[in-house]
């Protein structure tokens, strides 16, 4: 079927585009490359239609929606720290942009819109609303702690209202700390796993904000792609919100240990003051997604970390070999092959 992926040049969006193409869908990508990268789509150039526009342009969205059956709304300005620094930009793109996408989808007769939500919406949700082991449950009251979290939660509410009032089917997926290949380690707002891997490859200390006891439900991007493919077809789920995670709690200290083990080193860690807006702990209850979407996280944290490490080492390999920094090289430099 014809599908549109907003933000399809971003880290998650590009993996989703690749998954959709792989199973035979005709894919349009709308991205203004404010945070996305053309490099993420370089292997898909002949398989997609690329529309270089912004979700802040209603007319561009109207043109992009023509003949589309399902929209995956991945476009956003990510990062809690970035939203703390610039809440107006977070609101403009993540709230007004989402409203623009919803209105264009409604007007174009799109059947379903799958929205990329965020586990940050839970924020400091009270333990009384969690499952007995502290997992975040979709029925908990949301208490967002950052402008980014507020904006993503507002997007969910707009999706539910459009499902109720206009009959546009919407499904909201609350992602829990997604990681994987092609995630940018160099941004000021880079996620923790690519930052850790980049530091380990370079032999630098890992940076942890806080004491490292804070924990996350790290979710390999392949699991998120699978959840989106399920959400586009599952019956009787319009207006619903689903946690998409692995259901496994890992502290940053433990994450550093596991990545150090993969790298074959004992990581050095620099502990810095905790950042404003960061949530201490986040763990998904995925029973609803299992029951109604058929979702199952098939790629474990350890497997995902190994795949991600291998990707970054391979990307780094040729330049390191040329400069003689061969710690993680698998291929000898020219002149040393025998």
NORPE-V186320 format. One record per residue. N is the residue number from 0. PHI is phi in whole degrees, -180 to 180 (none if undefined). D_LAST is the distance of its C-alpha to the last C-alpha in Angstrom with 2 decimals. Layout:
n=N phi=PHI d_last=D_LAST
n=N phi=PHI d_last=D_LAST
This chain:
n=0 phi=none d_last=51.20
n=1 phi=-79 d_last=51.16
n=2 phi=-131 d_last=50.08
n=3 phi=-121 d_last=49.78
n=4 phi=-116 d_last=47.52
n=5 phi=-79 d_last=48.70
n=6 phi=68 d_last=46.02
n=7 phi=-73 d_last=43.42
n=8 phi=-97 d_last=40.84
n=9 phi=-78 d_last=41.01
n=10 phi=-57 d_last=38.77
n=11 phi=-71 d_last=40.93
n=12 phi=-56 d_last=42.35
n=13 phi=-67 d_last=39.07
n=14 phi=-63 d_last=38.04
n=15 phi=-65 d_last=41.52
n=16 phi=-57 d_last=41.23
n=17 phi=-60 d_last=38.00
n=18 phi=-66 d_last=39.79
n=19 phi=-67 d_last=42.83
n=20 phi=-63 d_last=40.91
n=21 phi=-60 d_last=39.01
n=22 phi=-96 d_last=42.35
n=23 phi=101 d_last=43.81
n=24 phi=-81 d_last=46.05
n=25 phi=-94 d_last=46.65
n=26 phi=-115 d_last=45.80
n=27 phi=-106 d_last=47.11
n=28 phi=-119 d_last=45.72
n=29 phi=-114 d_last=47.99
n=30 phi=-156 d_last=46.45
n=31 phi=-100 d_last=47.28
n=32 phi=62 d_last=43.93
n=33 phi=-66 d_last=45.79
n=34 phi=-128 d_last=43.43
n=35 phi=-80 d_last=41.30
n=36 phi=-136 d_last=38.14
n=37 phi=-62 d_last=37.35
n=38 phi=-58 d_last=33.74
n=39 phi=-65 d_last=34.96
n=40 phi=-110 d_last=36.18
n=41 phi=-64 d_last=33.43
n=42 phi=-88 d_last=32.43
n=43 phi=-116 d_last=36.11
n=44 phi=-55 d_last=37.42
n=45 phi=-84 d_last=38.47
n=46 phi=-110 d_last=39.99
n=47 phi=-134 d_last=42.41
n=48 phi=-106 d_last=45.20
n=49 phi=-102 d_last=44.72
n=50 phi=-117 d_last=47.91
n=51 phi=-89 d_last=47.50
n=52 phi=-146 d_last=50.72
n=53 phi=-109 d_last=52.08
n=54 phi=-73 d_last=54.05
n=55 phi=-85 d_last=56.67
n=56 phi=-107 d_last=57.65
n=57 phi=-59 d_last=59.98
n=58 phi=-68 d_last=60.07
n=59 phi=-63 d_last=56.27
n=60 phi=-65 d_last=56.33
n=61 phi=-59 d_last=59.16
n=62 phi=-66 d_last=57.16
n=63 phi=-68 d_last=54.03
n=64 phi=-81 d_last=56.06
n=65 phi=-57 d_last=57.50
n=66 phi=77 d_last=56.99
n=67 phi=-86 d_last=54.91
n=68 phi=-97 d_last=55.69
n=69 phi=-132 d_last=53.69
n=70 phi=-113 d_last=52.68
n=71 phi=-108 d_last=50.11
n=72 phi=-97 d_last=51.06
n=73 phi=-105 d_last=48.03
n=74 phi=-64 d_last=48.77
n=75 phi=-171 d_last=49.70
n=76 phi=-93 d_last=49.29
n=77 phi=-81 d_last=47.52
n=78 phi=92 d_last=47.57
n=79 phi=-63 d_last=50.44
n=80 phi=-58 d_last=49.98
n=81 phi=-63 d_last=49.99
n=82 phi=-69 d_last=53.21
n=83 phi=-65 d_last=54.80
n=84 phi=-74 d_last=54.15
n=85 phi=-139 d_last=55.28
n=86 phi=-64 d_last=57.47
n=87 phi=-65 d_last=58.98
n=88 phi=-65 d_last=55.69
n=89 phi=-59 d_last=54.87
n=90 phi=-67 d_last=58.30
n=91 phi=-61 d_last=58.16
n=92 phi=-80 d_last=54.89
n=93 phi=-81 d_last=54.93
n=94 phi=-103 d_last=58.66
n=95 phi=-64 d_last=59.97
n=96 phi=-62 d_last=56.77
n=97 phi=-64 d_last=57.03
n=98 phi=-61 d_last=60.69
n=99 phi=-59 d_last=59.84
n=100 phi=-63 d_last=57.33
n=101 phi=-62 d_last=59.90
n=102 phi=-66 d_last=62.65
n=103 phi=-65 d_last=60.53
n=104 phi=-65 d_last=59.46
n=105 phi=-60 d_last=63.11
n=106 phi=-68 d_last=64.35
n=107 phi=-88 d_last=61.72
n=108 phi=74 d_last=62.61
n=109 phi=-61 d_last=59.23
n=110 phi=-74 d_last=59.46
n=111 phi=-146 d_last=57.39
n=112 phi=-122 d_last=55.66
n=113 phi=-105 d_last=53.11
n=114 phi=-104 d_last=53.09
n=115 phi=-84 d_last=50.35
n=116 phi=-89 d_last=52.34
n=117 phi=-143 d_last=51.30
n=118 phi=-66 d_last=51.88
n=119 phi=-63 d_last=52.95
n=120 phi=-60 d_last=56.30
n=121 phi=-67 d_last=57.21
n=122 phi=54 d_last=57.00
n=123 phi=-97 d_last=59.30
n=124 phi=-53 d_last=60.79
n=125 phi=-67 d_last=63.02
n=126 phi=-61 d_last=61.83
n=127 phi=-63 d_last=65.01
n=128 phi=-92 d_last=63.63
n=129 phi=-85 d_last=60.31
n=130 phi=-70 d_last=59.64
n=131 phi=-55 d_last=60.39
n=132 phi=-97 d_last=56.83
n=133 phi=88 d_last=56.79
n=134 phi=-72 d_last=54.98
n=135 phi=-75 d_last=55.92
n=136 phi=-114 d_last=58.12
n=137 phi=-59 d_last=58.94
n=138 phi=-83 d_last=62.67
n=139 phi=-67 d_last=62.36
n=140 phi=-68 d_last=63.98
n=141 phi=-84 d_last=61.45
n=142 phi=-135 d_last=61.60
n=143 phi=-60 d_last=58.92
n=144 phi=-115 d_last=58.04
n=145 phi=-150 d_last=56.50
n=146 phi=-57 d_last=57.28
n=147 phi=-60 d_last=54.15
n=148 phi=-63 d_last=55.42
n=149 phi=-60 d_last=58.89
n=150 phi=-65 d_last=57.58
n=151 phi=-67 d_last=55.48
n=152 phi=-67 d_last=58.48
n=153 phi=-59 d_last=60.74
n=154 phi=-61 d_last=58.45
n=155 phi=-59 d_last=58.94
n=156 phi=-63 d_last=62.69
n=157 phi=-62 d_last=62.71
n=158 phi=-60 d_last=60.77
n=159 phi=-67 d_last=63.34
n=160 phi=-65 d_last=66.24
n=161 phi=-66 d_last=64.93
n=162 phi=-68 d_last=64.62
n=163 phi=-74 d_last=68.18
n=164 phi=-91 d_last=69.92
n=165 phi=-106 d_last=68.10
n=166 phi=79 d_last=66.63
n=167 phi=-78 d_last=63.03
n=168 phi=-66 d_last=60.95
n=169 phi=-131 d_last=58.80
n=170 phi=-133 d_last=56.41
n=171 phi=-106 d_last=55.17
n=172 phi=-112 d_last=51.97
n=173 phi=-88 d_last=51.72
n=174 phi=-75 d_last=48.01
n=175 phi=-110 d_last=47.02
n=176 phi=42 d_last=44.16
n=177 phi=-77 d_last=41.65
n=178 phi=-144 d_last=37.94
n=179 phi=156 d_last=34.65
n=180 phi=-57 d_last=31.80
n=181 phi=76 d_last=32.65
n=182 phi=-75 d_last=35.29
n=183 phi=-73 d_last=35.48
n=184 phi=-89 d_last=34.69
n=185 phi=-99 d_last=35.73
n=186 phi=-66 d_last=39.36
n=187 phi=-58 d_last=42.08
n=188 phi=-108 d_last=43.28
n=189 phi=-61 d_last=40.01
n=190 phi=-69 d_last=40.39
n=191 phi=-68 d_last=39.48
n=192 phi=-67 d_last=36.41
n=193 phi=-63 d_last=34.29
n=194 phi=-64 d_last=35.54
n=195 phi=-62 d_last=34.53
n=196 phi=-64 d_last=31.03
n=197 phi=-59 d_last=30.49
n=198 phi=-65 d_last=31.78
n=199 phi=-65 d_last=29.58
n=200 phi=-63 d_last=26.39
n=201 phi=-83 d_last=27.63
n=202 phi=76 d_last=28.79
n=203 phi=-97 d_last=32.41
n=204 phi=-67 d_last=35.51
n=205 phi=-84 d_last=36.88
n=206 phi=-106 d_last=40.29
n=207 phi=-124 d_last=43.07
n=208 phi=-88 d_last=46.51
n=209 phi=101 d_last=49.01
n=210 phi=-93 d_last=48.48
n=211 phi=86 d_last=45.88
n=212 phi=-81 d_last=48.35
n=213 phi=-62 d_last=48.85
n=214 phi=-129 d_last=47.43
n=215 phi=-140 d_last=46.31
n=216 phi=-101 d_last=45.71
n=217 phi=-72 d_last=42.17
n=218 phi=-127 d_last=41.67
n=219 phi=-66 d_last=38.45
n=220 phi=-61 d_last=38.86
n=221 phi=-62 d_last=38.34
n=222 phi=-68 d_last=41.55
n=223 phi=-67 d_last=43.40
n=224 phi=-60 d_last=42.40
n=225 phi=-60 d_last=43.68
n=226 phi=-64 d_last=46.91
n=227 phi=-65 d_last=47.50
n=228 phi=-64 d_last=47.07
n=229 phi=-69 d_last=49.61
n=230 phi=-67 d_last=51.95
n=231 phi=-74 d_last=52.20
n=232 phi=-121 d_last=53.73
n=233 phi=-60 d_last=55.42
n=234 phi=-82 d_last=59.19
n=235 phi=60 d_last=61.93
n=236 phi=-124 d_last=59.85
n=237 phi=-62 d_last=61.10
n=238 phi=85 d_last=61.96
n=239 phi=-89 d_last=59.98
n=240 phi=-119 d_last=57.57
n=241 phi=-130 d_last=54.64
n=242 phi=-75 d_last=52.34
n=243 phi=-124 d_last=48.68
n=244 phi=-147 d_last=46.66
n=245 phi=-111 d_last=45.13
n=246 phi=74 d_last=48.04
n=247 phi=-128 d_last=45.93
n=248 phi=-96 d_last=46.77
n=249 phi=-137 d_last=44.08
n=250 phi=-77 d_last=44.81
n=251 phi=-66 d_last=42.65
n=252 phi=-64 d_last=42.08
n=253 phi=-68 d_last=40.88
n=254 phi=-59 d_last=38.67
n=255 phi=-61 d_last=37.03
n=256 phi=-64 d_last=36.54
n=257 phi=-65 d_last=34.96
n=258 phi=-68 d_last=32.52
n=259 phi=-62 d_last=31.67
n=260 phi=-64 d_last=30.99
n=261 phi=-63 d_last=28.62
n=262 phi=-77 d_last=26.82
n=263 phi=78 d_last=26.86
n=264 phi=-136 d_last=29.08
n=265 phi=-97 d_last=32.79
n=266 phi=-68 d_last=34.03
n=267 phi=-91 d_last=36.30
n=268 phi=-126 d_last=39.26
n=269 phi=-102 d_last=41.69
n=270 phi=-96 d_last=45.00
n=271 phi=-116 d_last=47.12
n=272 phi=-58 d_last=50.63
n=273 phi=-61 d_last=51.05
n=274 phi=-95 d_last=51.29
n=275 phi=-65 d_last=54.49
n=276 phi=93 d_last=54.60
n=277 phi=-74 d_last=51.91
n=278 phi=-90 d_last=53.00
n=279 phi=-64 d_last=52.63
n=280 phi=-141 d_last=51.78
n=281 phi=-150 d_last=51.02
n=282 phi=-144 d_last=50.65
n=283 phi=-90 d_last=51.30
n=284 phi=-92 d_last=53.67
n=285 phi=-107 d_last=52.20
n=286 phi=-65 d_last=54.86
n=287 phi=-67 d_last=56.53
n=288 phi=-64 d_last=53.35
n=289 phi=-63 d_last=52.71
n=290 phi=-73 d_last=56.28
n=291 phi=-101 d_last=56.81
n=292 phi=-104 d_last=53.40
n=293 phi=78 d_last=51.64
n=294 phi=-76 d_last=48.97
n=295 phi=-145 d_last=46.62
n=296 phi=-73 d_last=43.65
n=297 phi=-84 d_last=40.95
n=298 phi=-108 d_last=38.05
n=299 phi=-73 d_last=38.58
n=300 phi=-59 d_last=38.02
n=301 phi=-63 d_last=35.15
n=302 phi=-66 d_last=33.40
n=303 phi=-63 d_last=34.14
n=304 phi=-63 d_last=32.82
n=305 phi=-65 d_last=29.50
n=306 phi=-62 d_last=29.23
n=307 phi=-69 d_last=30.22
n=308 phi=-58 d_last=27.81
n=309 phi=-60 d_last=24.88
n=310 phi=-63 d_last=26.09
n=311 phi=-66 d_last=26.41
n=312 phi=-66 d_last=23.04
n=313 phi=-62 d_last=21.40
n=314 phi=-63 d_last=23.58
n=315 phi=-84 d_last=22.73
n=316 phi=-59 d_last=19.00
n=317 phi=-65 d_last=17.80
n=318 phi=-68 d_last=20.22
n=319 phi=-67 d_last=19.50
n=320 phi=-66 d_last=15.77
n=321 phi=-65 d_last=16.72
n=322 phi=-93 d_last=19.25
n=323 phi=87 d_last=17.26
n=324 phi=-86 d_last=19.52
n=325 phi=-104 d_last=16.98
n=326 phi=-56 d_last=19.41
n=327 phi=-112 d_last=19.38
n=328 phi=-76 d_last=16.07
n=329 phi=-106 d_last=14.19
n=330 phi=-120 d_last=11.44
n=331 phi=-66 d_last=9.35
n=332 phi=-62 d_last=10.77
n=333 phi=-55 d_last=9.80
n=334 phi=94 d_last=8.13
n=335 phi=-116 d_last=6.25
n=336 phi=-91 d_last=3.74
n=337 phi=-127 d_last=0.00
